[in-house]
Amino acid sequence: MADVTGAPTKGTGAWGQAVLAVALVGALGVGLWTVQETSSADSVPPPATCSGGEPEKATGKPGKAPWRVSGAQLCEALNRPGLAEVLGTPGETVKSASGNGGSLDFSGAKEIDTPSAQVEFGTYTVTLSATYDGLPVDGSATLLGADARQQTFLGRPAVIYSQRTISISFRLDGSDSESGPGAPARVLSVAQDAKDGGGSFEVAVWRTDGMTPDDAVLLRVAEKVLPTVPRWADAG
């Protein structure tokens, strides 16, 4: 039986995360790892490049609403040189990197754009997502668990909290699959503009060994990655 760990519930924003946590016991995840075999234990694969997502899926034009960043653009921002050093694991190479567009539909309401990107190393996996739900980040900590705390990050309202990935166990013949809570992740949700006019960017980090990531690692990654997201400075 193989065990596969996926991402925490992504692309819903802090308020959306809280709603899903209540409805789904905080354990739903999206995106699964692709199981791959290496041809030789001695071979060193080149760093992975971003796959999936289309740059042209970003809608609107810079400076004109409704501008939306794409999954490909988020992957470009996240899959950056030196990310392993920022994570504190120099020498590790990227095993996989992907960007995806996406949307959520809550009970037939208007669809919410939720593009995202994910980069996997041997020790850590990092995701970067955007949520265009029009909801503020300020005040969401009260819905995100006892350890959630509101703060200011890079001059914008933010909240840091815990989430769980989802673990999928399955047989190679595809039968008897089971799911359950996976590794603990730490998540930072940051308002898309300093006035907290609605929408957020989220950075999530979790470890393959199941240990809870250090917040200092999460904040270092967010500090390096978020300012490189398209139009971050324009929205400040």
TATA-V209096 format. One record per residue. RES is the residue in one letter. PHI is phi as a letter, one per 20 degrees, with the letter a starting at -180 (NA if undefined). Layout:
res/phi
RES/PHI
RES/PHI
This chain:
res/phi
M/NA
A/e
D/c
V/c
T/d
G/d
A/f
P/f
T/g
K/d
G/m
T/d
G/m
A/f
W/f
G/f
Q/g
A/f
V/f
L/f
A/f
V/f
A/f
L/c
V/l
G/m
A/c
L/e
G/c
V/c
G/n
L/c
W/f
T/e
V/e
Q/c
E/d
T/e
S/f
S/b
A/f
D/e
S/f
V/d
P/f
P/f
P/g
A/f
T/d
C/f
S/c
G/m
G/m
E/c
P/g
E/f
K/f
A/f
T/d
G/m
K/c
P/g
G/n
K/c
A/f
P/e
W/f
R/c
V/f
S/e
G/f
A/f
Q/f
L/f
C/f
E/f
A/f
L/e
N/e
R/d
P/g
G/n
L/f
A/f
E/f
V/f
L/f
G/n
T/c
P/g
G/n
E/f
T/d
V/f
K/e
S/b
A/b
S/b
G/c
N/b
G/e
G/r
S/b
L/c
D/c
F/e
S/l
G/m
A/f
K/g
E/f
I/d
D/f
T/c
P/f
S/b
A/b
Q/b
V/c
E/d
F/d
G/f
T/e
Y/c
T/c
V/c
T/c
L/c
S/c
A/c
T/c
Y/d
D/e
G/m
L/e
P/f
V/e
D/g
G/n
S/f
A/f
T/f
L/d
L/d
G/o
A/f
D/e
A/f
R/c
Q/f
Q/b
T/d
F/c
L/l
G/n
R/c
P/g
A/b
V/b
I/d
Y/b
S/d
Q/b
R/d
T/f
I/d
S/d
I/d
S/d
F/b
R/e
L/f
D/e
G/n
S/e
D/l
S/f
E/c
S/c
G/a
P/g
G/d
A/f
P/f
A/c
R/d
V/c
L/d
S/d
V/c
A/f
Q/f
D/b
A/f
K/e
D/l
G/f
G/p
G/n
S/b
F/d
E/c
V/d
A/c
V/c
W/b
R/d
T/f
D/e
G/n
M/f
T/f
P/f
D/f
D/g
A/f
V/f
L/g
L/f
R/f
V/f
A/f
E/f
K/e
V/e
L/g
P/f
T/e
V/f
P/g
R/m
W/g
A/f
D/f
A/e
G/f
